[in-house]
Amino acid sequence: MDFLTLGVVVKVFGLKGEVKVLSSSDFRALRYKRGKALFLWNEKTGERIPVHVKSYHAAGNIDFVGFTEYADATQVEKLIGYLVQIEKDSKPLGKNTYYHSDLESCDVVDEQGTVLGHVKKVEEYSAQKSLRVSRQDKPDILIPFVPAFIKKVDMEKKQIVIIVWEGLL
């Protein structure tokens, strides 16, 4: 079973057991619909806890989520650092649509095939999504995830071919 990470629990919010989740996902309102089954995963221990959404609202890239299984702040304190996940849908995504987690495992290459770096994270801004690319011995760069910069995404090769415009690197 594959899982899709929605975000990470960063803090307790209020007294009724809600948590602040730093989001890393699209379609957040859909993913946190009341009654939706989710999982909380501790990367260090491998513990995966099934939970259900009791409440949800958002502000910026922070999601405020309450779970049916937890009633107060003291119960959710232990969840700080856990990843919030859902089961990855087995249906294929539409054309030119990708899970952030799938993009984060790709190499970034120029049109000649030279490896420029590795996608560290997909970041969302009001204008578009951008790929944060880590490079060996150089600072990270942001590549807008738009057709003007992205020539091809090859998920089989785990590779993203970009068009290198002057000043990009």
C-alpha positions in Angstrom: 0.0 0.0 0.0 1.4 3.4 -1.0 0.8 6.6 1.0 0.7 10.2 0.0 1.9 12.7 2.6 -0.3 15.7 3.1 1.9 17.5 5.6 3.5 17.3 9.0 2.0 18.1 12.4 4.0 21.1 13.8 2.0 22.2 16.8 -1.1 21.8 18.9 -3.8 24.3 18.3 -6.4 25.2 21.0 -7.7 23.0 23.7 -10.0 20.7 21.7 -7.3 18.5 20.2 -6.7 20.2 16.9 -3.3 20.3 15.4 -1.5 22.7 13.0 -0.3 20.8 9.9 2.3 22.4 7.6 0.8 21.4 4.3 2.6 19.9 1.3 -0.5 18.9 -0.7 -3.0 20.1 -3.3 -6.8 19.8 -2.8 -6.5 20.2 0.9 -10.2 20.9 1.6 -11.1 17.7 -0.2 -8.4 15.7 1.6 -9.5 16.9 5.0 -13.3 16.4 4.4 -15.1 15.6 7.6 -15.1 11.8 8.3 -12.2 11.2 5.8 -9.8 8.4 6.9 -6.2 9.5 7.3 -3.1 8.1 8.8 -0.5 9.6 11.2 2.9 8.2 10.6 6.0 8.5 12.8 9.0 8.2 10.4 11.4 7.2 13.2 9.4 4.4 14.8 7.3 3.3 11.8 4.1 3.7 13.8 1.1 4.4 11.6 -2.1 5.5 13.4 -5.5 5.5 11.6 -7.6 8.6 12.3 -10.7 10.3 10.9 -11.2 14.0 10.3 -13.4 15.7 12.8 -12.8 19.4 11.8 -10.8 21.4 9.3 -9.9 24.9 8.3 -6.9 26.5 6.7 -4.9 29.7 6.8 -2.2 30.0 4.1 -0.2 26.8 4.0 -1.2 25.8 7.5 -4.1 23.3 8.0 -5.9 23.2 11.3 -7.2 19.6 11.7 -9.1 17.8 14.5 -9.3 14.1 14.6 -12.3 12.1 16.0 -9.9 9.9 18.0 -8.5 12.8 20.0 -10.5 15.0 22.2 -8.0 17.4 23.8 -4.6 19.2 23.5 -2.8 16.8 25.8 -3.7 13.8 23.7 -2.4 15.3 20.5 0.9 16.7 21.9 2.6 13.4 21.2 1.7 13.7 17.5 4.0 16.7 16.8 6.4 15.6 14.1 4.1 12.9 12.7 3.3 13.0 8.9 -0.3 13.2 7.9 -1.0 10.7 5.1 -3.7 9.2 3.0 -3.7 6.1 0.9 -2.4 6.9 -2.6 -5.2 6.5 -5.2 -4.6 3.6 -7.5 -6.3 5.4 -10.4 -3.8 7.0 -12.7 -3.6 10.8 -12.6 -4.5 12.9 -15.6 -2.0 14.0 -18.2 0.7 16.4 -16.8 -0.5 15.8 -13.3 1.8 14.5 -10.6 2.0 13.8 -6.9 4.4 16.2 -5.2 6.1 13.1 -3.6 6.7 11.6 -7.0 8.3 14.8 -8.3 10.5 15.0 -5.2 12.4 11.9 -6.2 13.4 13.2 -9.6 16.7 14.4 -11.1 16.6 17.7 -12.9 18.5 17.8 -16.2 19.0 20.3 -19.0 18.1 19.7 -22.6 21.5 18.1 -23.2 21.0 15.6 -20.4 23.4 17.2 -17.9 22.2 16.6 -14.3 21.7 19.9 -12.6 20.4 18.7 -9.3 17.7 16.8 -7.5 14.1 17.9 -6.6 14.2 18.5 -2.9 10.7 19.8 -2.5 7.7 21.1 -4.4 6.7 24.6 -3.1 3.5 26.4 -3.8 3.2 30.1 -4.4 0.3 32.2 -5.4 1.4 32.3 -9.1 2.5 28.7 -9.6 4.2 25.7 -8.1 8.0 25.7 -8.1 10.6 22.9 -7.8 13.2 23.5 -5.1 16.3 21.9 -6.6 19.3 21.0 -4.5 22.7 21.1 -6.3 26.0 19.7 -5.2 28.2 22.4 -3.6 25.8 25.2 -4.8 22.8 26.9 -3.3 19.3 25.5 -4.1 17.4 27.0 -7.0 13.7 27.4 -7.7 12.4 26.2 -11.1 8.8 27.3 -11.9 6.8 24.2 -12.7 5.3 25.7 -15.8 5.6 24.8 -19.5 8.0 27.7 -20.2 10.6 26.0 -18.0 9.6 22.3 -18.0 10.2 20.5 -21.2 9.4 17.0 -20.1 8.6 15.0 -17.0 9.6 11.3 -17.4 8.4 9.4 -14.3 9.9 6.1 -15.6 13.4 7.6 -15.6 12.6 9.8 -12.5 13.8 12.8 -14.5 12.6 16.3 -15.3 14.0 18.0 -18.3 14.1 21.8 -18.0 14.7 24.6 -20.4 17.6 26.7 -19.0 16.8 30.4 -19.5 19.5 32.9 -19.1 19.9 33.8 -15.4 18.0 30.7 -14.1 21.1 29.0 -12.7 
